[in-house]
Amino acid sequence: MQVLERIIPYKRSDVFPLYLVGDIHCGTIHCAEDEIRSKVQEIKSNPQALWLGMGDYAEWITPFDKRWDPSQKAVASWLEQDNIAECQRKWIKKLFEPIRKQCIGLLYGNHEESIRHCNHDNVLKNVCDDLELENLGYSCFVDFIFRREGSKEAHQIRGAFTHGTGNARTDSGKVNYLARFMSDFDAQLYGYAHTHTIYMLTPTNLGIDKRDTIEGYSKIGALTGCFFRTYTQGVVASYGEQKVYKPTRIGCPKFNIYPDDGEVGIEIKVKLW
């Protein structure tokens, strides 16, 4: 587990969006490539936007992996079959290059771990080296230190982030992963990936302040979505379709951090048509 401190100067009126971007799964025809490129442009368009990579940026599946499909009908047209890891690394590098300076760091996902074990390719380390990004391991704490310009005033928000694990199919089962993570790790802001679901959780605990007054203390966390379609019309079925998983919601949550107020909001967009 990694620990990182990020110091961010701010003015009183500033709002800092924090995007938790993961489960892209590039390299498969089921990757929503247009949607992830659009999200990158959205981040790039706001100089105050920050983002953190939540893992599973590519499929990274090779013939040594039990998930390999010998028909090859499920791979993207740009993927070279004899150069799988390198092709996907270059694709991810090109995708993230425009927003690398806004990046907090990148987490491993189970797909990055699988190819590291099966093929001895540490693809996440290579992507981090390519873009000069922080390698956050599989899970991490991040202390966001907001320092007001022209003042000694500073505010800290601690985040805990993990790619996560689990194979729950129900919404309640997936939310339980997040709830346990928020219970077991001491932070204020949380991100849990892997579930291909977007969901928000805001538990509140009671405590006593320095004046012996009862006060509520809130946390905020989210399951961080994906850019992988479980069901894609007219092509070979994804592994999710074969197991009759629920349809995924494409996208990722955006936290809005208000450092001067010590508040965090969250935006989750849903496409209705």
C-alpha positions in Angstrom: 0.0 0.0 0.0 1.3 3.4 -1.0 1.0 6.8 0.8 1.2 10.1 -1.2 1.0 13.7 -0.2 -0.2 16.2 -2.9 0.1 20.0 -2.1 -2.3 22.1 -4.1 -2.4 26.0 -3.9 -5.9 27.5 -4.0 -7.9 30.7 -3.8 -11.1 31.0 -1.7 -13.4 30.6 -4.7 -11.7 27.6 -6.2 -13.4 24.2 -6.7 -11.3 21.2 -7.6 -12.9 18.3 -9.6 -11.4 14.9 -8.8 -12.2 12.2 -11.4 -11.6 8.5 -10.5 -11.0 6.9 -13.9 -10.6 3.2 -14.3 -11.7 -0.1 -15.8 -11.2 1.1 -19.3 -10.3 -2.3 -20.7 -8.8 -1.0 -24.0 -7.9 -3.6 -26.5 -11.3 -5.3 -26.6 -14.1 -4.4 -28.9 -16.3 -3.9 -25.8 -14.2 -0.9 -24.7 -16.2 2.4 -25.0 -13.3 4.2 -26.7 -15.2 7.3 -27.7 -16.5 7.8 -24.2 -13.1 7.6 -22.5 -11.6 10.0 -25.0 -14.5 12.4 -24.3 -13.8 12.1 -20.5 -10.1 12.9 -21.1 -11.1 16.0 -23.0 -13.5 17.0 -20.2 -10.6 16.7 -17.7 -8.2 18.6 -19.9 -10.6 21.5 -20.4 -10.5 22.4 -16.7 -7.1 23.4 -15.4 -8.2 22.8 -11.8 -9.4 19.2 -12.5 -7.5 16.3 -11.0 -7.8 12.6 -11.7 -6.6 9.3 -10.3 -6.3 6.1 -12.2 -8.2 3.2 -10.7 -6.7 0.2 -12.6 -7.6 -2.1 -15.5 -6.7 0.4 -18.1 -6.4 -2.4 -20.7 -7.3 -6.1 -21.1 -3.7 -7.2 -21.2 -4.9 -10.7 -22.0 -2.5 -13.0 -23.9 -2.5 -16.7 -24.9 -1.0 -17.6 -21.5 -4.1 -16.2 -19.8 -7.1 -18.5 -19.1 -9.4 -15.7 -20.4 -7.8 -15.7 -23.9 -10.3 -16.1 -26.7 -8.7 -18.1 -29.6 -11.2 -16.8 -32.1 -9.6 -13.3 -31.8 -13.0 -11.8 -32.7 -13.2 -9.9 -29.4 -10.0 -7.7 -29.9 -9.9 -4.2 -31.2 -8.9 -3.6 -34.8 -5.7 -1.7 -33.8 -4.3 -4.4 -31.6 -1.3 -6.4 -33.0 -1.7 -10.0 -32.0 2.0 -10.6 -31.7 2.6 -7.4 -29.7 -0.3 -7.2 -27.3 1.2 -5.6 -24.2 3.3 -3.0 -26.1 0.3 -2.1 -28.3 -2.0 -1.5 -25.4 0.8 0.4 -23.4 1.2 2.8 -26.4 -2.6 3.3 -26.6 -2.9 4.1 -22.9 0.1 6.4 -23.1 -1.4 8.3 -26.0 -4.8 8.5 -24.1 -3.3 9.9 -20.9 -0.6 12.1 -22.3 -2.8 15.3 -22.6 -3.8 15.1 -18.9 -0.7 13.6 -17.3 0.1 16.8 -15.4 -3.3 16.7 -13.7 -2.8 13.1 -12.6 -2.4 12.2 -8.9 -1.1 8.7 -9.9 -2.1 5.3 -11.2 -3.3 2.2 -9.3 -2.8 -1.4 -10.4 -5.9 -3.4 -11.3 -6.3 -7.1 -11.4 -5.7 -7.1 -15.2 -2.3 -5.4 -14.7 -1.5 -7.9 -12.0 -2.5 -10.9 -14.3 -0.1 -10.0 -17.1 2.6 -9.3 -14.6 2.2 -12.8 -13.2 1.6 -14.6 -16.5 4.0 -12.8 -18.8 6.4 -11.0 -16.5 5.3 -7.7 -18.1 5.0 -4.9 -15.5 2.8 -2.8 -17.8 1.7 -0.3 -15.1 5.3 0.4 -14.1 6.1 1.0 -17.8 3.1 3.4 -18.3 4.1 5.3 -15.1 7.7 5.6 -16.4 6.5 6.7 -19.8 4.4 9.6 -18.4 6.4 10.3 -15.2 3.4 9.5 -13.0 3.2 8.2 -9.4 2.9 4.4 -9.2 0.2 4.0 -6.4 0.4 0.2 -6.1 -2.9 -1.7 -5.7 -4.3 0.6 -3.0 -3.2 3.9 -1.5 -3.8 6.8 0.8 -3.5 10.3 -0.6 -3.4 13.4 1.5 -4.6 16.4 -0.5 -3.1 19.5 1.2 -4.8 22.7 0.0 -2.8 25.8 0.9 -4.4 29.2 0.3 -2.3 31.6 -1.7 -1.0 34.5 0.3 -1.9 32.9 3.6 -0.8 30.2 6.1 -4.2 28.7 5.9 -4.3 25.0 4.9 -6.9 22.2 4.7 -6.3 18.5 4.4 -8.6 15.9 2.9 -7.4 12.3 3.1 -8.5 9.9 0.4 -8.3 6.1 0.3 -8.4 4.3 -3.1 -8.2 0.7 -4.3 -8.9 -1.2 -7.4 -10.7 -3.7 -5.2 -11.8 -7.2 -5.7 -15.0 -9.4 -5.6 -17.5 -10.9 -7.9 -20.8 -9.8 -6.4 -23.6 -9.5 -9.0 -26.2 -7.6 -7.0 -26.0 -3.8 -6.3 -26.2 -4.4 -2.6 -23.3 -6.9 -2.7 -21.1 -4.4 -4.7 -22.0 -1.5 -2.3 -21.0 -3.8 0.6 -17.4 -3.9 -0.8 -17.3 -0.1 -0.7 -18.9 0.1 2.8 -16.4 -2.3 4.2 -13.5 -0.4 2.6 -14.8 2.8 4.1 -15.2 1.2 7.5 -11.7 -0.4 7.6 -9.6 2.6 6.3 -9.4 6.0 8.0 -10.1 8.7 5.4 -12.7 11.1 4.3 -12.9 10.4 0.6 -12.9 6.9 -1.0 -12.8 5.2 -4.3 -13.4 1.5 -5.1 -13.2 0.2 -8.6 -13.5 -3.3 -10.1 -17.3 -3.6 -9.8 -18.0 -1.8 -13.1 -20.8 0.1 -11.2 -21.2 3.7 -10.2 -22.6 4.2 -6.8 -22.3 6.8 -4.0 -22.1 6.2 -0.3 -22.1 9.0 2.4 -22.2 7.5 6.0 -22.1 9.8 9.0 -20.6 9.0 12.4 -21.3 10.9 15.6 -18.4 12.2 17.7 -17.5 14.9 20.2 -15.6 18.0 19.3 -13.1 20.0 21.5 -16.0 21.7 23.3 -17.6 18.4 24.3 -20.4 19.0 21.8 -21.8 16.2 19.8 -21.0 16.6 16.1 -21.5 14.5 13.0 -18.6 13.5 10.9 -19.2 12.4 7.3 -17.4 10.4 4.8 -18.0 10.2 1.0 -17.1 7.3 -1.3 -18.0 5.9 -4.7 -17.8 2.8 -6.8 -16.0 4.2 -9.8 -17.7 2.8 -12.9 -16.1 1.6 -16.1 -15.7 2.1 -19.9 -16.4 -1.5 -20.7 -19.7 -2.6 -22.3 -21.1 -5.8 -21.0 -23.4 -6.1 -24.0 -22.3 -4.9 -27.5 -24.7 -5.4 -30.4 -23.7 -7.5 -33.3 -20.3 -8.8 -32.1 -18.9 -11.8 -30.2 -20.2 -11.8 -26.6 -18.0 -10.4 -23.8 -17.2 -12.5 -20.8 -19.7 -10.4 -18.9 -22.5 -11.3 -21.4 -21.6 -15.0 -21.2 -22.1 -14.9 -17.5 -25.3 -12.7 -17.8 -23.8 -9.9 -15.7 -25.9 -6.7 -15.4 -25.4 -4.0 -18.0 -22.6 -1.6 -17.0 -23.0 2.2 -16.6 -20.3 3.8 -18.8 -18.4 6.7 -17.1 -16.8 7.6 -13.8 -17.8 9.7 -10.7 -16.5 13.2 -10.2 -15.9 14.6 -6.7 -16.0 18.4 -6.4 -13.6 19.5 -3.6 -14.3 22.9 -2.0 -11.1 23.4 0.1 -12.2 26.7 1.7 -15.4 25.2 3.0 -14.0 21.8 3.8 -16.8 20.2 1.7 -16.8 17.5 -1.0 -19.7 17.0 -3.4 -20.1 14.3 -6.1 -21.5 14.2 -9.6 -22.7 11.0 -11.3 -24.1 11.5 -14.8 -26.6 9.1 -16.3 -27.3 9.0 -20.0 -31.1 8.8 -20.6 -31.2 8.9 -24.4 
